[in-house]
Amino acid sequence: MSREPRPLTARQEAVLAVIRSSLAERGHGPTVREIGERVGLSSTSSVAHQLGRLEARGLISRTGRDWSTCVLGEEQPVRRPGLRSRGPGGGVDGYGR
């Protein structure tokens, strides 16, 4: 029996958006502290937890030991129907469609 992957949480989507923008602007991933500042997490442990969840889903991977070496994976996140995405790829109407 195969299970459908769970949709990303709003926090995971925000972390992924920060990583995407950093890779596009600077060519490398943000530090854990930079991610925390931009998504409103003061604990680096909380940021690392979110990064670990994204890595487990295959959405990001690291080329080195630090999280700032992360690159985007191939899997596309599952969208929650009816909720607006604030990040890139939100769709034409802003509802993921």
C-alpha positions as CSV (number, residue, x, y, z in Angstrom):
1,M,0.0,0.0,0.0
2,S,1.6,3.3,-1.1
3,R,0.9,6.5,0.8
4,E,0.6,9.9,-0.8
5,P,3.3,12.3,0.3
6,R,2.1,14.8,2.8
7,P,1.9,18.4,1.7
8,L,4.6,20.8,2.8
9,T,3.8,22.9,5.9
10,A,3.8,26.7,5.5
11,R,7.1,26.9,7.4
12,Q,8.7,24.3,5.1
13,E,7.5,26.2,2.0
14,A,9.0,29.4,3.5
15,V,12.3,27.7,4.2
16,L,12.4,26.3,0.6
17,A,11.6,29.8,-0.8
18,V,14.5,31.3,1.1
19,I,16.9,28.6,-0.2
20,R,15.6,29.1,-3.8
21,S,16.1,32.9,-3.6
22,S,19.6,32.6,-2.0
23,L,20.7,30.1,-4.7
24,A,19.4,32.4,-7.5
25,E,20.8,35.6,-6.0
26,R,24.2,34.4,-4.6
27,G,24.8,31.0,-6.1
28,H,24.9,29.2,-2.8
29,G,22.5,28.4,0.0
30,P,21.8,30.5,3.0
31,T,23.2,29.8,6.5
32,V,21.0,28.4,9.2
33,R,20.9,31.7,10.9
34,E,19.9,33.6,7.7
35,I,17.1,31.2,7.1
36,G,15.9,31.6,10.7
37,E,15.9,35.4,10.4
38,R,13.9,35.3,7.1
39,V,11.3,32.9,8.2
40,G,10.9,34.0,11.9
41,L,12.6,31.2,13.7
42,S,15.0,32.2,16.5
43,S,16.2,28.7,17.2
44,T,18.9,27.3,14.9
45,S,17.7,23.8,16.1
46,S,14.3,24.5,14.7
47,V,15.7,25.6,11.4
48,A,17.9,22.5,11.2
49,H,14.8,20.4,11.9
50,Q,13.0,21.9,9.0
51,L,16.0,21.5,6.7
52,G,16.3,17.8,7.8
53,R,12.6,17.2,6.9
54,L,13.1,18.8,3.5
55,E,16.3,16.7,2.9
56,A,14.4,13.6,3.9
57,R,11.8,14.3,1.3
58,G,14.4,14.8,-1.4
59,L,13.6,18.5,-1.9
60,I,17.2,19.6,-0.9
61,S,20.5,17.9,-0.5
62,R,23.9,19.0,0.8
63,T,27.1,18.8,-1.2
64,G,29.2,19.3,1.9
65,R,28.8,19.2,5.7
66,D,27.1,22.6,6.2
67,W,23.5,23.5,5.3
68,S,24.8,26.4,3.2
69,T,26.0,23.9,0.7
70,C,22.5,22.7,0.0
71,V,21.1,22.4,-3.5
72,L,17.6,21.8,-4.7
73,G,16.4,18.3,-5.3
74,E,14.2,17.0,-8.1
75,E,10.9,16.3,-6.3
76,Q,8.3,19.0,-6.6
77,P,6.4,19.8,-3.4
78,V,2.8,18.7,-3.0
79,R,0.5,21.7,-2.9
80,R,-2.4,21.9,-0.5
81,P,-5.6,22.5,-2.4
82,G,-7.4,25.8,-1.7
83,L,-4.4,27.5,0.1
84,R,-2.5,30.3,-1.5
85,S,1.2,29.8,-2.0
86,R,3.3,32.9,-1.1
87,G,6.4,31.5,-2.8
88,P,7.4,31.2,-6.4
89,G,5.2,28.9,-8.6
90,G,2.0,29.9,-6.9
91,G,0.1,29.6,-10.1
92,V,-1.7,32.1,-12.4
93,D,-4.6,32.7,-10.0
94,G,-2.5,32.5,-6.8
95,Y,-4.1,29.3,-5.7
96,G,-1.7,26.8,-7.2
97,R,-3.7,26.4,-10.4
